[in-house]
């Protein structure tokens, strides 16, 4: 069976082999620090060996709980923010039919998300739809007091209980939270919700292979055992091999840090399959929140080609030369569509007749890479053989371990997020939350 592959050849005109290998030489030290929990943020390293520690019994329990919704409800609302929803959404979107709503497959419920914003229109319109649908709730929060998901859950809990009664609402709610403490743990115990634990040593953006991600993915009908198997196989490679040649995570971390040192401060994650849009969103949180500290770090951005070649393509080709691209390429698409012959040939596309659409897409990918490299944009290429659960498991774990290695190369703690608290303090002060009286006076004076 093939594995995920990485190619960093197209950065050679921008950074020297010595610069990349210099970072590569650090890799053994950083991998050891991650495995042995001796580096910065070592109290949040439970994800490193998480895949191989998940048992069949664990997965069976997740599937059993998630499948209570199968055939019972039309919709499952997953309430969470940041890593508490992006990991699950990335996998579900990548594996779902592009036109699932039109297709109308009701074998498994449709998964929708709430608590990732404070949009009043969003919540109103969600409730408007749920009025006419049967639904359950999966609420995800370690504390239970994070504003966005707590607010959404309060509204949804009230709506579901009013709709079906408190006893049935209880049976349709799963809480994923802290094992012993927090507002959601207390509420779950009081109400009698089925519960799963967010491990203390796994931060939100690294939590996709915990119940945080696995419950929604299983509820959507996807194979979490294959997802975990892919992650296990990637864990074996990325935590035992230490060379650039044998460990793709080392090659990626070393290449991006060498490019950063050379002035390439923006990384654009590009894909040629629209199903990967939320993989890119998950990746942006993972790397942005892990590395953006101490006034340093690569800024993560994303595009979906070829669509964005007609919008962002101009800037990438000829804008500020501070960017590099990392392309996720899928070797074999699931479906096959051939270009037909047209007798009129008014669009002049008969030269493509008989070719697969994927061949056109692939040539666009290769042509774009060469054009961007010629325009001063280094390219890294990550290839997965197929877009399925197994290879998504490989891809997600690869990005996680590479992020840990890369953050250590950069010299930051990749497992905290102190800057996230700043906006919360201001928001609470402006809302006049009890306990923030002094901050309220100060911030109102500024306004």
N, C-alpha and C positions, 0 to 999 in steps of 0.2 A: 504494500500500500504506500502511495506517495505521501509526502508530508509537505507542509508549507515551506516555500522557498523564498529566499531574498537575494536580490542582485543589487550591489552597490557600485557596479562598474561605471555608471554614468555620473559619478561624482569626482572621477579621477582628474578631470580638467580643472577642478576648483579647489581641491585640497590634496595634499600629497599622501602617498601610501603610508609614509612615516607618521603623519599626523593622525591618521585613522588607527594605525597599529599601536600608536602610543596610548590611545584610549583603550584599545583592545587589550593591552597588557595589564590594565587595571582590573579587567573583568573578573578574574579569579577571586580577587580580594572582595569585590562587591557581591558576587554570587555567594561567597562564603558568609559575608555579613548578613545577607538576606536569609540564607538557610539556617544559620546559627543564631540569628536574632541578636547581633552584636552592633548593628549600625544605628543610625539616626531613626527615630520612630519605631524602635524595635517592639513596642507594645502593640503595634498594628500590623504584624507580619503573619497573621494566621492564614492569609490567602495563599502564601507561597507554596505550602504543601497541602492546600485544601483539596485539590482534585483527587489526589491519591488517598486522602483520608476519608473520602465519602464512601460509605458502604452501600451494598445493594439494599440493605434494610432501610437506610436513610432515603434512598431514591424511591423505594416502594411506598414508604410513608408519605412522601411528597406527592407521588402520583395518586395515591388513594384519597388524600385530602383534596387535591386539585380537581379530581374527576367527580367530586360530589356535584359539580356544576353541570356536568355533561348530561344533556337531555332534560335538565331541570330549568335552566334559565337561558334567556336569549343573550344576555350581556354579563360580563364580569367587569366591574369598575375597580381598577388598581389605583389605590391612593398612595402617592409618594412623590418625592422630589429628588432631583440629583441622581445619585447612584441607586436610589430606591425605586427608580422607574426606568432610567435610561438603558441599563443592561438588559432588562426584560424586553423593553420596546425594540431595542436593536435586533435582538434575535427573532422576535415575533414578526417584525416587519421584513426582515431578510428572508424568512421562510414562508411567508404568506403569499397567496396568489395576489398578483398585482391588482386584480379587480374582484377581490373577495366579496365585496358588498353586492356587486352585480351578479356574481356567480351564485350567491345565495346558499352556500353550503352551511347547514345548521347542525352538523354533527357535533361540533364543539361550539361553545359560546364565543361571541365576538368580544375581544378584549379592548377596553377603552381606558383612558387614564385621566385622573383628576388629582388635584393637590400639587401639581407642578407649576401652577400659576395662581394669581389672585384675580383672574378675569371674571368680572361679574356676569358679563354676557356669556362667557364659557360655561359657568355653573348654571345659569338660568336655562340655557339651551340644552345642557346635559340633563337637567331635571325634566325639562319639557319632553325630551325623548324617552327618558326612563319611566315617565308616567304611563307610557303605552307599551312598555317592555317588562318582562320579568328579569330580575337581575340579582346578582350577589356582589359582595364587596370584599376585596383583599386590601387591608390597610397596613402600610409599612412605615414604621417609625421607631427608632430606638428609644427616643424620649417620650414621644406622644405629644410634645408641646411645640414642635417646629410649626411656625405659623401657617404656611400654605397647606400642608396635608391635614393639620389639626382642624383648620377652618373647613376644608372640603369634607372631611369625615364627619364633623358635627352636622353639617347640612345633609349629607347623604344618609347618615344614620337616622336622623329624624324623618327623612322622606321614606326610607325603606320600612321603618317601624310603622309609620302612618299607613303605608300601602298594604303591608302583609301581616302586621301585628308583630309584637315584640318577640314572641317565641320563635316564629318562623324566621324573622330577621336575624336572630341569634344564630340559627342553623345555616344561614347563607352568608355569614361573615367569618373571615379568617384574619387573625391579627398576627403580624410578623414583627416582633419587638424584642426588647431586652429580656433576658432570662428571669431576672428577679425584681427589677426596679423600673420606675418611670410611670408616667400618667397612663400610657396605653397598656402597660402590663397590669396596672391596677384595674383599669376599666375592663380589660379582657377577662380578668379573674372574676370581677363582679358580675359581668354579663354572661359568662360561660362560653366565650368564643373559643373555637379551635385555635391553637396558637403554635407558632414556630419561632425559633430563636435566631436573632441576629447575633453571631459570635462577638464577644467583647473585643477580640483582637483583629477584626476585619472592618475596615472603614467602608463607607458607602460606595465609593467609586470602584472598589475592588470586590464588591459583594455579589456579582452576577451569578456565581456558582454556589451561593448559599440559598436558603429558601426565598430570600429577597427576589432573586431572579427565577429560580427553578419553579416556584409555585405558579406564577403567571404563565411561564412558558409551557408548563405541563397542562394548565387549564386551557390553553389555546390548542392543545392537541399535538404538541411536538415532542419528539423523543429526547427526554432529558438524559437518558442513559448514554445515548450516542454523543450528546453534547459534552458530558463529563468525560467520556472515554477519549474524545479528542483532546481535551485539556490535560488528561493524565499523560497521554503520549507526548504532548508538548512539554509538560513538566519534566519528564524524564530527560528530554534533550537539553532543555534550558537550565536545569539545575545541576547537571553532571558535566556537560561539555563546557569548556571555557574559551575555546578559540574562535576567532572571527569566522573561520572556515566551516566549523561544525555547529556553532550555536547561532541561529538567526537573530536571537535577541541581542547578543553581543555585537553582531555586525550592525544592527540597526542603531543601538545606543551609541556605539563608537562613531558611526558615520554622522549621525545628527549632531553630536557634540563637537566633532571636528568642523562641521559646516557652521555651527553656531560661533565657534571661536574665529572662523574666517569671515564673520559678518553676516551670515545668513540667519537672520533672527526670526523669520516667519516660516512655518512649515505648513504647506497645503496638502491635506490628505485628499487624493483624487480617486474616484472610481468611475467605471464605465457601466455600472449597473445600478439603476435607481433603487433597487432593494437594499442597497448599502447606505442609504442616507442616514439612518439612525445609528448604524455602526460608527459613522463619522461623528455624529453628535455625542455618542458615548465616549469615543476616543478624545474628543475635544475636552470633555470634562476631566477625563483621566489624566491627560497630560497638562492641561491648563491649571488645574487645581493642585497637581502634584509638583510642578516645576516653577510656577509663577510666584517666586518668593525672593525676598532680599534684593529687590530691584534687578532681577535677572530671570532668564528663562526664555525658551522659544515660544512664540505666540502660535497657537494651533488654530488653523482655519480649514475649511473644507469646500470642495466643489464636486458636482456630479457632471461628468462629461458623457456625451458630447454637448449636452444642453448648455452648460456653463461656458463652453468655448465661444458661444455666441453672446456672452455677457462679460464674464470675467477674463475671457481668453486674451483680450487686448492688453489688459494690465499685466497678466502673467507673462506675456510675450515681451512687452516693452516698458513695463513700469519700473519702479525702484528695484534695484538688483539686491534685495535683502531676503529673497524667498528661495526655498527649495521645495520640491514636490516629492511626496511619497504616494505611489500608485498601488492600489489594491486591484489585482487582476485575477479574474476567474477563468481558469483554463478551459473548462468544459461546461457550457450552458446546459440546462435541463431539457429545453425544448428546441425544436428545429423548424425554421421557417426559411423557404427558398424564395429568391427574387424571381418573379415571373417575367416572361418575355412580353413586350407590348408591340404590336405591329406598327403603331404610329411612332413610337419612340420619341414623343415630344419632349419628354424630360431628359432625354439622352442617356438613360440608365441601362440600355440593353447590354452594355459591356459587363454589367453585373448579373445578367440573367443566369440562373442556375446556381449562383453562389448562395451560401448561407448568409443570413443577416449578420450572424456573429463574425463572419470573416470580414465584413465591412467594418464592424465595430472594432475588431482587433487591429485592422490596418489604420483606423483612426487613432487608436491608442498608440501604436508604434510611431505613426507619423507625427503625432502631437509630442511624444517624448523627444524625438529628434529635433523638432522645431524649438521646443522649450530649452533643451540643452544648448542648441546653437544660439538661442537668445539670452543665455546666461543664467539658466535655471537648472541647477543640478537635480537629478532624478534618482530616487530609490524605488525599486520595484518589488512588491510582495505578491507572490502568486499562490493561490490556493487551487487545488484541482477541481473542486466543485463547491457549489453553495448549498451545503447541507449541515445538519446538526454537528456531525463529527468535525468537519473542517472549520465551522464557526467556533467550536470549542478550542481547537488549535489556535485560531486567530486571536480570540479573546485572551487566552492565557499568554500567548506570545507578546501581545501589547502590554499586558500587566507586568510581566517580569522584565521586559525591556524598559518599562517606565521606572521600575525600581532601580535597575542598573544605571539608567541614564540620569536619574535624579542624584544618585550618589556620585556619578562622574561630575555632575554640575556643582556638587558640594552643598545641596540643600536636603532638607528632610522631606521626602516625597509623600509622607503619610499623614501630614497635618494640613490644616487650612485656616490659619489664624486670621487671615484677611477677610474671611467670609463674615465675621462677626460685626464688622464696621457698619454695614448698612442696617443690620438688625437693631443695633442700639439707637440709631437715628430714627428708624421707623417706629420703634416702641415709644421713644420720647415724643414724637409727633402725634402718636395716637393716645398719649397721656396714660400709658400703662402704669398701674400702681407700682411704686418702687423706683420710678424714673422721674420723679418730680424735679430734681435738680437739673437733670439732662434736658427736661422739657423747657425749663426756663432758659437755659443756655441756647438751645437750638432755636427757640422762638425769637430770641434776641438777634440771632444771626439772620433770620429771615426778614 
